[in-house]
Amino acid sequence: MDRPDRLVWRKSSRSDNNGGACVEVAAVNESILIRDSKDAAGPVLRFGRQPWQGFLRTLR
């Protein structure tokens, strides 16, 4: 897997800055990576772009 410390991670603009439960996402090649913002060294989930877009459509 790509080195998570070299990726550009983004947190939702709707996340609070008080240590709330947040996730961060990073795009790499044809994948979207997701991690817990409070555990940057923890596990990373990888999704293809199409399933990720489907997930976002469902949320909207």
Secondary structure, DSSP 8 states (H G I E B T S, - for coil): ---GGGS--EE-TTS-SSS-S-EEEEEETTEEEEEETT-TTS--EEEEHHHHHHHHHHH-
